[in-house]
Amino acid sequence: MSAVEIIGLPQSNFVWATRIALAEKGVAHESMPVPPHSPEVLAIHPFGKIPILRHGSVVIGESRAIIDYVDRAFDGPELVPADPAAARHSDSWTSMITSTVEPLLIRQYLFAYFFPTGADGGPDTATIEALVPKMAGILDVLETALQNGDLGQEPFGRVDAYLIPILFYANTMPEGAALIAARPQLSSYLERSLARPSVQSTMPPPPSAEA
Ligand SMILES: N[C@@H](CCC(=O)N[C@@H](CS)C(=O)NCC(=O)O)C(=O)O
């Protein structure tokens, strides 16, 4: 079997999602910590985004295309259910997480800490305070979905591979940690998911400003 490589800084939540997916399938891979917009990435992804997967002659950009390739190309537990109705449910949640949850919790909230714009060179507290009610609303939706069994069921799959890195990072900052701690379903889902071998074995080094 050809070696599998994931190209991209492992701190990126999107890179991490693909690495969790590979680990859940039981597929060993090499992590190549390459930043976005590097020549190696631009040669494959026209917008210079990470992650990239290389597997023999197969080269893929975009995390969802990578995860779905991994799911189809390798044996192991299904990351997306074969049943069409269940697959649609997984597709909807994948889309909501990548288009709504991720931009708020990572691009806006986490990045307010990583790329501070406050007057004193620190995080802009007004921006962060304004984000908190929006984050609470999104986390309420996730809490209800976990309560209803719409999320968080076994088998752990693509939706979880995307969501766990996002929640992990939100939980590293004070407002995110408090909001998650106040929601028992979310706290328990995060705690049990973080204990999974697929998540532990792909845990990234501390965030870097390049991610
Ligand atoms: N839709 C892309 C998003 C990936 C993404 O935004 N990656 C970030 C790192 S977390 C990146 O490459 N950022 C550089 C940029 O947006 O130009 C995917 O799912 O792979």
The ligand as an ORCA input file, in Angstrom:
! r2SCAN-3c Opt
* xyz 0 1
  N     -12.331     24.582      2.775
  C     -10.984     24.256      3.190
  C     -10.589     25.172      4.322
  C      -9.193     24.899      4.793
  C      -8.605     26.104      5.489
  O      -9.208     27.182      5.582
  N      -7.372     25.919      5.955
  C      -6.694     27.027      6.560
  C      -5.833     26.532      7.688
  S      -6.881     26.081      9.048
  C      -5.847     27.679      5.488
  O      -5.286     27.013      4.649
  N      -5.811     29.012      5.533
  C      -5.125     29.799      4.568
  C      -6.091     30.602      3.734
  O      -7.292     30.592      4.034
  O      -5.672     31.234      2.800
  C     -10.926     22.794      3.633
  O     -11.951     22.281      4.097
  O      -9.874     22.161      3.473
*
